[in-house]
Amino acid sequence: MRVIPRFFIVIWVVSVAYGGRSPALGADARLTVAADGKSPYTIVVSDGAHAGRIGQASALLREVIDEVAGVKLPVVKESRFRGGAPAIYLGKTRAASRAGLPVDTVKGFACLNRVVGRDIFLVGADGSAADRDGLLAKYPGVTKAVTTFLEDQAGVRFLLPGKFGRHVPKLEALRVDADMDVTASPAFDYVTGRSAREPAYNAANNYFGNQVVHSYGGHSYYSAVPEKKFGKSNPDYFALIGGIRTPKGNHLCISNSRVQELMLLEMERQLDKGYRWVELAQTDGYQECDCAECRAIHPDRGERLWIVHRKLAEEMKKRRPDKKVMIISYGPTSAPPQSFESFPDNVVIQLCNYSEASFRAWAPFNVAKTVYIYNWLAPARIAPRYAVDQIRRFAANGVRGIYICGGLSNFGAWGLDGPSYYAFGKAIGDPSREARDLTEQYIRAAFGEAASPMRAFYRAMHKRSEVYALIDRQRGYSFAPDAGDFVCHFFSPKALGDMIAGLERALSIAEDEKVKARLALVEAEFKLLRARAVVYHMYRAYRLAPSWETLGLLEKSVRDYKETTAWLMPGGKVRTIAGLRPPYSGRPPLAGGAPFSWDFALLREKRVLPGVGMKRAEVRGAGDFRLDGRLDEAWWADAPFHELSEIGMGRLETPSRFKVAYDAEHFYVGFEAELPSADALDSIKAVGRDGQGWKQENLEIVVDPFGERRRYCHFMLNPAPDSIFDRRFGYEDDPLHPLYGKFDRDWNGEWDYATVIDRENRHWTAEVRIPFRTLGAEPPKPGAMWTLNVGRTQFFPGEEHPRYSLWSPNLEARSFHDISTFGEITFK
């Protein structure tokens, strides 16, 4: 008899209609469904069911029974079933109603499995034949009924997506409890994100999707007021940033009444499709509108969003009184609102911060809650214990829905994270289940004869990552956001050694075809993880003891990593493993930055040990100065150029260089940059003062005029007129000041520049003139020392991320703003 989870709504039915247990069968009796290659049973499917749903469920049941007991049961529609023999009825059949089963109460993801006489009823929501495209057609309840039946009665385990992901025991006979009688409903309204795209796996492990809320993946502004549709025709719909209305980034002017109406219309469109809830969520990396009307809503940008979103929810209550608006708590709205104490009763809050402290902060607000979780944005970070503890916390705090950012298909490491996915899914069905037991169930079913060494493999892996359950009660990645820090901490040399020993032993003793395939998946993912880990460990060893010898060891580890990547991705496509998904779901987390980007041959050629020594430059006196961007004055010719390097010590395709000079009142920077083509800068546009110049090619200067590595000014310019950005950092010494330890973006320095684009010679030059008074510094005397860095950002067609070059490289943070890595300049 199946043990019913306490977190499910459970109804036990002892005797109904003509059924209940057959009087001829005892309490411990079992029905023989198949034995000796024969079966009296037929699979009978509901006539009125959605063809796709009922077809998936019946095909799954037929296929697995054949694998279990060697019998292929016939499948017929109920209207064509003649009766006279026992049947397995799927869906909301007429026979189930005649047997007295409460089929009308089985909705959503609920399922009801019951034996009546010799008939077996597997009832779940199966859509409708007439509802081909509606939301009801998407409910996988009938598939859940089938997977529950196969797990309980045949010992099947749905471990991974793919045919080889199912553990199907070979039985002499398939027998079913004669008193099987289970009705269950899930504890959550939805669990969604990108799924495994396999109905059986998703249903068995409670990744059951979403028919409740229309979700935009966390950001509805893009759909409500799309940049592509309104960017040119209605610039007033978009945020005023740096004095310019810009549609870039799709940030909106939320005080605009037409923008608010477009948001309402988009919500109405989705609710009218049948959804009960609709998400309302600002853009990612939200930037507020700086117009007077938006500022008048509230001084704080987070409160502005809360006030406007609450207003929209109030209006939706009038327009669609039976529907709900799910407002995201994210970024500037991470904390609950301070400007009001309640929401209308049609509001649901979607939490992206789901710590205990966050739940306590939201407790005074009488709102339903859902969560947007970040567990699997990177592989091998979540242990089963963390996953189960997380579900328990959600259940204890009344969470009604779960959105998995990235899902299980985009970044899934099914080999390494298989036990965690399994434990998480099973805990969704029953939060009282123990992570240890679920992990053991997974390992036994997945690896059979190789279970013992694989138990050691996962124990070594989870022993360290389990601290997430103690350290990080909010998300699965915030404790160690840097990949190198995470890998070195959680995959120590000893842990890697223990994992290698367990996996090698498992590979040597595996005989079953499915077990071998699962081990091959684990091996492929672990090879890449191990190769990355060795690089990160060697990198830290090099940083502690930089020498040509340790650089050579680091170079070998990077070469091994690249060879492993080539093995994993022959021809640029991730290798396949028969019967299973490809490793890392086809998207391996390839490493970049230092030291993976280092050009070791170039470093040896130039005799450069990265990180050893400090960049230094002399600042010479300037003569008569003309601000024209040309660097053609005679005294510029006497000043040496200083070359920029790729920020992570890689090879540059288009070099850049600069010079520095000074006179009694000004500090000067002369800059020259090569271009990949004559038209490389044709798309550059002026962005005005403090516009978004960082989204196109730019020159950045960060200068500390005191040499203290504590405060500095930041100047950015584009190769276009009227296109600058500036701010300063560290100029507030009072710890209670709001700008203490932060950038002062409202600061505007007095400085100027000029640029020249030389298409024929494919380069551009710039001259920058900064008064000492702008820096808050006295004119330097000979021998004075400042710290400085100069950087360039380039955007290449077809590349998702920009390329960065920097004078004094920042090997760890890959940032222009790591003040500890600024070079030194001395005035002559």
BASEPA-512073 format. One record per residue (C-alpha): x, y, z; residue in three letters. Coordinates in pm, whole numbers, always signed. Example, Ala and Ser with C-alpha at 12.3 -4.5 7.8 and 13.67 -1.06 7.14 Angstrom:
! BASEPA-512073
+1230,-450,+780,ala
+1367,-106,+714,ser
! end
This chain:
! BASEPA-512073
+0,+0,+0,met
+130,+338,-92,arg
+207,+576,+195,val
+10,+897,+137,ile
+204,+1224,+181,pro
+71,+1435,+465,arg
+110,+1752,+258,phe
-139,+1623,+3,phe
-513,+1655,+39,ile
-602,+1294,+91,val
-932,+1117,+54,ile
-962,+748,+132,trp
-1259,+568,-13,val
-1332,+230,+140,val
-1638,+127,-53,ser
-1839,+300,-322,val
-2118,+200,-562,ala
-2079,-162,-658,tyr
-1706,-151,-588,gly
-1455,-125,-315,gly
-1251,-443,-290,arg
-1400,-748,-439,ser
-1551,-965,-166,pro
-1354,-1253,-310,ala
-1025,-1080,-245,leu
-861,-1048,+93,gly
-701,-735,+235,ala
-357,-850,+122,asp
-467,-981,-216,ala
-312,-866,-541,arg
-448,-858,-893,leu
-234,-1021,-1158,thr
-216,-781,-1448,val
+45,-973,-1649,ala
+232,-1301,-1608,ala
+401,-1554,-1834,asp
+383,-1314,-2126,gly
+3,-1291,-2109,lys
-256,-1049,-1972,ser
-636,-1035,-1967,pro
-624,-653,-1941,tyr
-697,-385,-2198,thr
-602,-16,-2164,ile
-923,+179,-2211,val
-901,+556,-2269,val
-1168,+820,-2227,ser
-1345,+922,-2549,asp
-1369,+1284,-2442,gly
-1003,+1329,-2347,ala
-755,+1548,-2525,his
-592,+1319,-2781,ala
-239,+1436,-2707,gly
-261,+1399,-2330,arg
-443,+1066,-2324,ile
-220,+938,-2603,gly
+96,+1019,-2408,gln
-38,+853,-2094,ala
-158,+534,-2266,ser
+163,+497,-2468,ala
+372,+535,-2152,leu
+165,+279,-1962,leu
+174,+28,-2247,arg
+547,+68,-2308,glu
+650,+31,-1944,val
+421,-268,-1875,ile
+578,-437,-2176,asp
+926,-366,-2037,glu
+826,-483,-1689,val
+636,-800,-1776,ala
+682,-862,-2148,gly
+320,-794,-2247,val
+190,-530,-2490,lys
-161,-444,-2379,leu
-410,-331,-2641,pro
-531,+30,-2623,val
-888,+117,-2721,val
-1129,+404,-2678,lys
-1403,+343,-2426,glu
-1677,+356,-2689,ser
-1512,+62,-2867,arg
-1444,-151,-2562,phe
-1682,-448,-2553,arg
-1629,-531,-2186,gly
-1639,-877,-2039,gly
-1274,-859,-1936,ala
-1084,-648,-1682,pro
-944,-313,-1793,ala
-709,-35,-1693,ile
-920,+279,-1745,tyr
-734,+602,-1818,leu
-883,+945,-1767,gly
-1234,+1050,-1676,lys
-1411,+752,-1828,thr
-1780,+676,-1804,arg
-1686,+351,-1634,ala
-1514,+544,-1357,ala
-1832,+745,-1298,ser
-2044,+431,-1295,arg
-1806,+282,-1039,ala
-1880,+577,-815,gly
-1543,+751,-847,leu
-1569,+1129,-791,pro
-1412,+1212,-1127,val
-1545,+1568,-1135,asp
-1340,+1657,-828,thr
-1014,+1549,-991,val
-870,+1870,-1136,lys
-541,+2023,-1228,gly
-252,+1801,-1126,phe
-454,+1579,-894,ala
-488,+1209,-962,cys
-706,+927,-831,leu
-590,+565,-858,asn
-831,+296,-745,arg
-909,-72,-791,val
-1278,-161,-814,val
-1337,-532,-850,gly
-1081,-637,-1107,arg
-1078,-303,-1288,asp
-804,-49,-1238,ile
-891,+320,-1267,phe
-619,+580,-1323,leu
-799,+913,-1322,val
-643,+1251,-1387,gly
-730,+1574,-1564,ala
-687,+1493,-1931,asp
-808,+1809,-2102,gly
-1087,+1780,-2351,ser
-1107,+1661,-2709,ala
-1288,+1986,-2789,ala
-1030,+2201,-2609,asp
-731,+2147,-2837,arg
-538,+2463,-2757,asp
-685,+2585,-2428,gly
-522,+2581,-2088,leu
-718,+2277,-1971,leu
-559,+2068,-2246,ala
-222,+2127,-2081,lys
-299,+1960,-1749,tyr
-87,+1644,-1717,pro
-300,+1489,-1443,gly
-365,+1164,-1632,val
+10,+1121,-1693,thr
+65,+1182,-1321,lys
-186,+906,-1246,ala
+7,+667,-1472,val
+351,+749,-1331,thr
+218,+720,-975,thr
+71,+379,-1057,phe
+396,+257,-1216,leu
+608,+383,-926,glu
+384,+239,-655,asp
+291,-92,-813,gln
+587,-178,-1039,ala
+881,-3,-869,gly
+952,+214,-1174,val
+1166,+524,-1115,arg
+1173,+825,-1347,phe
+1529,+938,-1285,leu
+1630,+1138,-1591,leu
+1476,+1250,-1919,pro
+1513,+997,-2199,gly
+1431,+630,-2234,lys
+1747,+530,-2046,phe
+1650,+769,-1770,gly
+1376,+531,-1654,arg
+1453,+252,-1412,his
+1217,-34,-1496,val
+1261,-353,-1291,pro
+1214,-686,-1468,lys
+935,-876,-1291,leu
+811,-1230,-1333,glu
+461,-1090,-1305,ala
+299,-750,-1263,leu
+64,-761,-968,arg
-136,-472,-825,val
-269,-415,-473,asp
-635,-514,-479,ala
-713,-240,-226,asp
-530,+38,-413,met
-724,+356,-341,asp
-543,+688,-348,val
-654,+1043,-423,thr
-401,+1322,-395,ala
-360,+1690,-484,ser
-31,+1885,-482,pro
+67,+2140,-220,ala
+156,+2407,-480,phe
-57,+2568,-749,asp
+223,+2549,-1004,tyr
+589,+2455,-1047,val
+722,+2590,-1373,thr
+1018,+2721,-1571,gly
+1179,+2547,-1866,arg
+1097,+2183,-1810,ser
+1274,+1868,-1922,ala
+1033,+1846,-2220,arg
+941,+1492,-2123,glu
+588,+1456,-1981,pro
+661,+1134,-1791,ala
+966,+1271,-1609,tyr
+794,+1599,-1530,asn
+476,+1433,-1402,ala
+654,+1173,-1189,ala
+876,+1434,-1027,asn
+611,+1704,-987,asn
+755,+1953,-1234,tyr
+399,+1987,-1347,phe
+402,+2321,-1522,gly
+163,+2609,-1499,asn
-196,+2670,-1589,gln
-250,+2934,-1320,val
-39,+3240,-1395,val
+78,+3392,-1719,his
+446,+3444,-1647,ser
+686,+3646,-1857,tyr
+987,+3484,-1696,gly
+1013,+3772,-1450,gly
+972,+4082,-1669,his
+642,+4195,-1820,ser
+743,+4545,-1933,tyr
+905,+4409,-2249,tyr
+573,+4264,-2365,ser
+344,+4543,-2243,ala
+535,+4828,-2410,val
+788,+4671,-2648,pro
+1079,+4882,-2766,glu
+1045,+4740,-3118,lys
+686,+4863,-3149,lys
+699,+5198,-2970,phe
+1066,+5298,-2961,gly
+1048,+5532,-3259,lys
+683,+5634,-3258,ser
+644,+5706,-2887,asn
+974,+5797,-2720,pro
+778,+5952,-2433,asp
+678,+5599,-2325,tyr
+1037,+5526,-2225,phe
+1257,+5637,-1938,ala
+1436,+5968,-1930,leu
+1796,+5869,-1855,ile
+2080,+6120,-1864,gly
+1849,+6383,-2005,gly
+1745,+6166,-2302,ile
+1434,+5956,-2365,arg
+1580,+5621,-2464,thr
+1403,+5294,-2551,pro
+1726,+5097,-2502,lys
+1674,+4841,-2230,gly
+1295,+4887,-2248,asn
+1285,+5087,-1924,his
+954,+5274,-1904,leu
+821,+5609,-1793,cys
+585,+5460,-1537,ile
+409,+5790,-1463,ser
+284,+5806,-1824,asn
-91,+5728,-1822,ser
-73,+5568,-2168,arg
+209,+5339,-2053,val
-3,+5234,-1756,gln
-297,+5165,-1989,glu
-78,+4950,-2215,leu
+27,+4749,-1909,met
-338,+4696,-1818,leu
-428,+4593,-2172,leu
-148,+4337,-2179,glu
-268,+4191,-1848,met
-623,+4174,-1979,glu
-508,+3991,-2293,arg
-349,+3717,-2090,gln
-624,+3685,-1831,leu
-884,+3658,-2105,asp
-704,+3349,-2236,lys
-810,+3171,-1920,gly
-525,+3235,-1680,tyr
-632,+3319,-1328,arg
-323,+3528,-1246,trp
-93,+3749,-1453,val
+259,+3864,-1372,glu
+347,+4233,-1341,leu
+722,+4286,-1335,ala
+969,+4560,-1426,gln
+1258,+4516,-1668,thr
+1573,+4332,-1573,asp
+1849,+4566,-1448,gly
+1576,+4825,-1398,tyr
+1668,+5190,-1451,gln
+1423,+5448,-1329,glu
+1282,+5733,-1534,cys
+1421,+6069,-1424,asp
+1133,+6287,-1545,cys
+964,+6526,-1302,ala
+637,+6330,-1308,glu
+808,+6003,-1211,cys
+1012,+6173,-940,arg
+692,+6324,-802,ala
+549,+5976,-733,ile
+810,+5912,-462,his
+1181,+5997,-411,pro
+1275,+5629,-387,asp
+1266,+5433,-714,arg
+1152,+5112,-545,gly
+860,+5286,-379,glu
+765,+5440,-715,arg
+732,+5094,-862,leu
+530,+4964,-566,trp
+293,+5263,-581,ile
+233,+5233,-956,val
+203,+4853,-951,his
-45,+4871,-664,arg
-247,+5128,-860,lys
-255,+4895,-1162,leu
-369,+4604,-943,ala
-651,+4817,-805,glu
-764,+4897,-1159,glu
-747,+4530,-1261,met
-970,+4443,-966,lys
-1235,+4663,-1126,lys
-1184,+4524,-1475,arg
-1135,+4155,-1388,arg
-1262,+4115,-1031,pro
-1215,+3738,-1026,asp
-850,+3750,-1138,lys
-520,+3822,-963,lys
-209,+4028,-1036,val
+124,+3871,-935,met
+369,+4156,-862,ile
+737,+4073,-856,ile
+954,+4163,-556,ser
+1290,+4200,-729,tyr
+1579,+4445,-762,gly
+1456,+4784,-640,pro
+1139,+4618,-505,thr
+1324,+4342,-315,ser
+1201,+4482,+18,ala
+831,+4525,+99,pro
+686,+4873,+40,pro
+726,+5138,+309,gln
+481,+5394,+174,ser
+168,+5183,+234,phe
+67,+4892,+455,glu
-169,+4681,+245,ser
-248,+4562,-105,phe
-586,+4497,-261,pro
-698,+4136,-219,asp
-628,+4051,-584,asn
-249,+4081,-537,val
-1,+3794,-521,val
+364,+3875,-444,ile
+640,+3688,-628,gln
+950,+3677,-407,leu
+1297,+3663,-558,cys
+1442,+3685,-208,asn
+1304,+3384,-24,tyr
+1509,+3382,+293,ser
+1350,+3343,+633,glu
+1409,+3715,+688,ala
+1220,+3796,+370,ser
+923,+3582,+471,phe
+917,+3759,+808,arg
+930,+4099,+640,ala
+628,+4010,+427,trp
+429,+3852,+710,ala
+236,+4176,+795,pro
+105,+4195,+438,phe
-200,+3979,+381,asn
-97,+3861,+37,val
-46,+3523,-124,ala
+317,+3447,-206,lys
+504,+3267,-482,thr
+880,+3234,-537,val
+1119,+3282,-827,tyr
+1419,+3060,-752,ile
+1775,+3056,-887,tyr
+1889,+2706,-791,asn
+2023,+2578,-1120,trp
+2163,+2876,-1308,leu
+2494,+2693,-1275,ala
+2554,+2318,-1234,pro
+2669,+2119,-933,ala
+2579,+2379,-670,arg
+2267,+2238,-507,ile
+2283,+1931,-284,ala
+1968,+1721,-223,pro
+1959,+1838,+138,arg
+1944,+2202,+31,tyr
+1672,+2125,-225,ala
+1450,+1946,+28,val
+1504,+2207,+301,asp
+1407,+2476,+52,gln
+1077,+2306,-34,ile
+1001,+2262,+336,arg
+1060,+2633,+393,arg
+828,+2721,+106,phe
+555,+2490,+232,ala
+588,+2624,+587,ala
+550,+2983,+461,asn
+247,+2922,+248,gly
+414,+2958,-92,val
+164,+2878,-367,arg
+381,+2857,-675,gly
+744,+2809,-783,ile
+914,+2949,-1092,tyr
+1255,+2792,-1163,ile
+1478,+3050,-1331,cys
+1658,+2883,-1620,gly
+1447,+2575,-1561,gly
+1589,+2227,-1584,leu
+1651,+2229,-1957,ser
+1868,+2535,-2016,asn
+2150,+2469,-1771,phe
+2071,+2123,-1640,gly
+2362,+1896,-1550,ala
+2154,+1579,-1541,trp
+2447,+1358,-1452,gly
+2589,+1564,-1167,leu
+2261,+1716,-1044,asp
+2033,+1418,-1106,gly
+1995,+1333,-733,pro
+1918,+1698,-652,ser
+1653,+1730,-922,tyr
+1500,+1405,-802,tyr
+1498,+1506,-435,ala
+1359,+1850,-514,phe
+1079,+1706,-727,gly
+979,+1438,-481,lys
+981,+1689,-196,ala
+736,+1904,-395,ile
+497,+1611,-370,gly
+577,+1543,-5,asp
+795,+1792,+187,pro
+829,+1549,+477,ser
+1049,+1316,+277,arg
+1414,+1295,+379,glu
+1688,+1403,+141,ala
+1907,+1113,+251,arg
+1641,+856,+164,asp
+1562,+1017,-171,leu
+1931,+1030,-264,thr
+1971,+664,-175,glu
+1660,+573,-378,gln
+1801,+758,-678,tyr
+2148,+602,-656,ile
+2018,+247,-618,arg
+1780,+279,-911,ala
+2018,+471,-1138,ala
+2337,+273,-1090,phe
+2238,-79,-988,gly
+2551,-289,-951,glu
+2763,+30,-944,ala
+2557,+193,-667,ala
+2821,+157,-395,ser
+3103,+353,-565,pro
+2855,+609,-699,met
+2728,+656,-346,arg
+3086,+750,-255,ala
+3106,+980,-560,phe
+2797,+1179,-464,tyr
+2884,+1175,-94,arg
+3216,+1345,-174,ala
+3036,+1596,-397,met
+2752,+1677,-158,his
+2952,+1677,+165,lys
+3087,+2025,+92,arg
+2802,+2170,-113,ser
+2554,+2078,+161,glu
+2673,+2382,+354,val
+2442,+2582,+129,tyr
+2162,+2451,+346,ala
+2327,+2629,+639,leu
+2506,+2929,+485,ile
+2271,+3037,+209,asp
+1903,+3025,+303,arg
+1803,+3251,+16,gln
+1947,+3142,-317,arg
+2167,+2873,-463,gly
+2446,+3094,-588,tyr
+2492,+3411,-383,ser
+2742,+3268,-131,phe
+3016,+3238,-395,ala
+2915,+3424,-711,pro
+3264,+3392,-861,asp
+3299,+3058,-1039,ala
+3659,+3015,-929,gly
+3580,+3082,-564,asp
+3293,+2835,-573,phe
+3484,+2557,-745,val
+3790,+2589,-523,cys
+3582,+2590,-206,his
+3337,+2314,-286,phe
+3557,+2097,-508,phe
+3875,+2074,-308,ser
+4157,+1848,-430,pro
+4049,+1583,-178,lys
+3686,+1599,-289,ala
+3791,+1569,-652,leu
+4014,+1273,-567,gly
+3733,+1094,-387,asp
+3496,+1159,-678,met
+3750,+1029,-930,ile
+3800,+710,-729,ala
+3426,+647,-698,gly
+3351,+712,-1065,leu
+3642,+502,-1194,glu
+3534,+208,-978,arg
+3172,+242,-1096,ala
+3279,+248,-1461,leu
+3486,-66,-1412,ser
+3204,-280,-1270,ile
+2896,-154,-1460,ala
+2737,-412,-1692,glu
+2379,-298,-1751,asp
+2333,-93,-2070,glu
+2127,+178,-1898,lys
+2368,+203,-1605,val
+2659,+244,-1846,lys
+2477,+525,-2026,ala
+2401,+708,-1699,arg
+2763,+672,-1590,leu
+2879,+804,-1927,ala
+2664,+1113,-1869,leu
+2811,+1166,-1522,val
+3163,+1109,-1656,glu
+3122,+1364,-1937,ala
+2998,+1634,-1702,glu
+3252,+1553,-1433,phe
+3543,+1567,-1679,lys
+3462,+1928,-1759,leu
+3401,+2018,-1394,leu
+3729,+1857,-1289,arg
+3926,+2025,-1569,ala
+3787,+2367,-1470,arg
+3858,+2299,-1103,ala
+4222,+2209,-1171,val
+4269,+2537,-1362,val
+4119,+2740,-1076,tyr
+4331,+2559,-816,his
+4647,+2607,-1022,met
+4560,+2973,-1077,tyr
+4542,+3031,-705,arg
+4871,+2850,-660,ala
+5025,+3077,-922,tyr
+4888,+3390,-755,arg
+5042,+3280,-426,leu
+5379,+3194,-581,ala
+5415,+3355,-925,pro
+5708,+3215,-1119,ser
+5783,+3076,-1462,trp
+5753,+2725,-1315,glu
+5407,+2778,-1168,thr
+5302,+2962,-1485,leu
+5402,+2651,-1680,gly
+5187,+2429,-1460,leu
+4898,+2671,-1501,leu
+4946,+2672,-1878,glu
+4926,+2291,-1885,lys
+4603,+2291,-1684,ser
+4446,+2544,-1923,val
+4558,+2332,-2220,arg
+4404,+2022,-2057,asp
+4081,+2212,-2002,tyr
+4065,+2316,-2367,lys
+4133,+1957,-2476,glu
+3851,+1839,-2247,thr
+3620,+2098,-2399,thr
+3711,+1976,-2747,ala
+3639,+1617,-2637,trp
+3302,+1718,-2491,leu
+3210,+1922,-2797,met
+3351,+1751,-3106,pro
+3293,+1978,-3402,gly
+3145,+2241,-3170,gly
+2840,+2029,-3085,lys
+2797,+1857,-2750,val
+2842,+1482,-2782,arg
+2532,+1268,-2748,thr
+2479,+975,-2513,ile
+2235,+715,-2637,ala
+1902,+716,-2459,gly
+1976,+1028,-2251,leu
+1996,+1403,-2283,arg
+2338,+1543,-2381,pro
+2574,+1652,-2103,pro
+2483,+1984,-1946,tyr
+2162,+1982,-2153,ser
+2372,+2070,-2455,gly
+2501,+2398,-2305,arg
+2825,+2338,-2113,pro
+2931,+2620,-1876,pro
+3249,+2712,-2062,leu
+3498,+2921,-1868,ala
+3630,+3262,-1973,gly
+3844,+3535,-1830,gly
+4171,+3491,-1649,ala
+4355,+3260,-1678,pro
+4157,+3085,-1955,phe
+4196,+3390,-2179,ser
+4571,+3428,-2129,trp
+4791,+3407,-2435,asp
+5073,+3209,-2274,phe
+5292,+3222,-2583,ala
+5265,+3601,-2588,leu
+5341,+3623,-2216,leu
+5658,+3421,-2266,arg
+5752,+3623,-2572,glu
+5714,+3950,-2381,lys
+5862,+3797,-2064,arg
+5556,+3905,-1862,val
+5458,+3728,-1544,leu
+5093,+3831,-1494,pro
+5028,+4004,-1164,gly
+5394,+4058,-1087,val
+5501,+4418,-1048,gly
+5291,+4728,-1108,met
+5232,+4935,-1421,lys
+5407,+5272,-1396,arg
+5420,+5578,-1617,ala
+5574,+5923,-1613,glu
+5365,+6237,-1661,val
+5562,+6497,-1855,arg
+5499,+6866,-1895,gly
+5275,+6987,-2176,ala
+5338,+7276,-2409,gly
+5083,+7491,-2589,asp
+4765,+7287,-2610,phe
+4491,+7279,-2874,arg
+4192,+7057,-2788,leu
+4132,+6902,-3129,asp
+4177,+6529,-3065,gly
+4475,+6494,-3304,arg
+4785,+6443,-3079,leu
+4993,+6632,-3335,asp
+5161,+6886,-3105,glu
+5538,+6841,-3085,ala
+5539,+6786,-2710,trp
+5291,+6495,-2749,trp
+5549,+6329,-2975,ala
+5799,+6333,-2688,asp
+5556,+6163,-2448,ala
+5573,+5781,-2461,pro
+5271,+5567,-2542,phe
+5149,+5316,-2284,his
+4982,+5006,-2429,glu
+4652,+4862,-2310,leu
+4624,+4484,-2274,ser
+4324,+4258,-2298,glu
+4173,+4276,-1951,ile
+4250,+3912,-1880,gly
+4595,+3912,-2050,met
+4466,+3764,-2375,gly
+4564,+3875,-2726,arg
+4412,+4194,-2863,leu
+4272,+4214,-3215,glu
+4271,+4595,-3216,thr
+4534,+4755,-2988,pro
+4493,+5079,-2793,ser
+4741,+5311,-2626,arg
+4756,+5638,-2433,phe
+4984,+5920,-2322,lys
+4966,+6152,-2020,val
+5084,+6509,-1965,ala
+5014,+6813,-1742,tyr
+5055,+7185,-1702,asp
+4981,+7429,-1420,ala
+4603,+7379,-1434,glu
+4521,+7062,-1624,his
+4582,+6690,-1650,phe
+4583,+6562,-2010,tyr
+4526,+6218,-2159,val
+4595,+6146,-2525,gly
+4443,+5827,-2663,phe
+4477,+5627,-2985,glu
+4279,+5314,-3076,ala
+4290,+5089,-3382,glu
+3969,+4973,-3549,leu
+3882,+4639,-3708,pro
+3728,+4809,-4013,ser
+3674,+5154,-4163,ala
+3305,+5152,-4074,asp
+3345,+5011,-3722,ala
+3222,+5332,-3557,leu
+2947,+5429,-3801,asp
+2676,+5333,-3554,ser
+2815,+5545,-3267,ile
+2563,+5801,-3145,lys
+2598,+6092,-2906,ala
+2425,+6017,-2576,val
+2458,+6356,-2410,gly
+2569,+6412,-2054,arg
+2554,+6098,-1835,asp
+2379,+5896,-2104,gly
+2433,+5523,-2160,gln
+2772,+5559,-2320,gly
+2880,+5221,-2187,trp
+2657,+5049,-2446,lys
+2887,+5148,-2733,gln
+3261,+5185,-2790,glu
+3413,+5407,-2525,asn
+3726,+5526,-2350,leu
+3728,+5525,-1970,glu
+3970,+5701,-1736,ile
+3969,+5635,-1362,val
+4205,+5862,-1171,val
+4294,+5883,-803,asp
+4472,+6220,-759,pro
+4578,+6141,-402,phe
+4754,+5808,-454,gly
+4567,+5660,-158,glu
+4365,+5394,-348,arg
+4059,+5509,-157,arg
+3874,+5753,-384,arg
+3876,+5835,-751,tyr
+3696,+6011,-1037,cys
+3560,+5822,-1335,his
+3540,+5977,-1682,phe
+3390,+5805,-1989,met
+3359,+5929,-2345,leu
+3248,+5792,-2681,asn
+3414,+5874,-3016,pro
+3143,+6130,-3084,ala
+3073,+6487,-2972,pro
+2849,+6554,-2669,asp
+2876,+6201,-2534,ser
+3021,+6181,-2182,ile
+2958,+6018,-1847,phe
+3124,+6097,-1516,asp
+3093,+6014,-1148,arg
+3317,+5983,-847,arg
+3368,+5733,-569,phe
+3483,+5751,-207,gly
+3462,+6126,-158,tyr
+3224,+6094,+138,glu
+3404,+6002,+461,asp
+3101,+6001,+693,asp
+2979,+5639,+737,pro
+2627,+5770,+792,leu
+2617,+5957,+462,his
+2401,+5786,+196,pro
+2690,+5801,-52,leu
+2947,+5650,+183,tyr
+3115,+5365,-6,gly
+2905,+5433,-318,lys
+2931,+5615,-648,phe
+2805,+5971,-665,asp
+2630,+5964,-1004,arg
+2494,+6316,-960,asp
+2844,+6460,-956,trp
+2937,+6644,-1277,asn
+3297,+6745,-1324,gly
+3420,+7028,-1542,glu
+3623,+6866,-1817,trp
+3624,+6848,-2195,asp
+3746,+6633,-2479,tyr
+3774,+6603,-2857,ala
+3790,+6299,-3084,thr
+3887,+6230,-3444,val
+3789,+5921,-3646,ile
+4039,+5837,-3922,asp
+3854,+5595,-4152,arg
+4142,+5568,-4400,glu
+4391,+5451,-4137,asn
+4125,+5270,-3933,arg
+4180,+5432,-3595,his
+4042,+5702,-3371,trp
+4214,+5943,-3137,thr
+4104,+6153,-2842,ala
+4237,+6429,-2621,glu
+4096,+6473,-2272,val
+4152,+6785,-2057,arg
+4071,+6762,-1685,ile
+4124,+7063,-1455,pro
+4288,+6983,-1124,phe
+4005,+7165,-946,arg
+3759,+6912,-1091,thr
+3956,+6636,-920,leu
+3958,+6829,-594,gly
+4338,+6824,-599,ala
+4618,+7079,-591,glu
+4842,+7102,-901,pro
+5098,+6825,-852,pro
+5461,+6903,-789,lys
+5742,+6706,-951,pro
+5770,+6371,-779,gly
+5401,+6354,-687,ala
+5242,+6013,-740,met
+4881,+5938,-842,trp
+4712,+5611,-932,thr
+4532,+5567,-1262,leu
+4379,+5323,-1504,asn
+4273,+5365,-1862,val
+4034,+5124,-2033,gly
+3857,+5069,-2363,arg
+3530,+4887,-2436,thr
+3459,+4751,-2785,gln
+3150,+4590,-2936,phe
+3193,+4345,-3223,phe
+2904,+4241,-3454,pro
+2746,+3910,-3360,gly
+2911,+3894,-3016,glu
+2690,+3896,-2709,glu
+2944,+4053,-2475,his
+3181,+4349,-2526,pro
+3558,+4317,-2527,arg
+3760,+4504,-2267,tyr
+4119,+4626,-2265,ser
+4297,+4793,-1976,leu
+4634,+4947,-1904,trp
+4690,+4792,-1561,ser
+4511,+4456,-1595,pro
+4264,+4335,-1338,asn
+4303,+3957,-1345,leu
+4040,+3867,-1086,glu
+3743,+4101,-1109,ala
+3780,+4195,-1478,arg
+3669,+4546,-1388,ser
+3797,+4895,-1461,phe
+3718,+4986,-1100,his
+3937,+4759,-888,asp
+4137,+5038,-727,ile
+4394,+4793,-593,ser
+4513,+4726,-949,thr
+4545,+5088,-1064,phe
+4886,+5172,-1204,gly
+5108,+5447,-1065,glu
+5191,+5771,-1247,ile
+5468,+6002,-1132,thr
+5489,+6370,-1232,phe
+5819,+6491,-1375,lys
! end
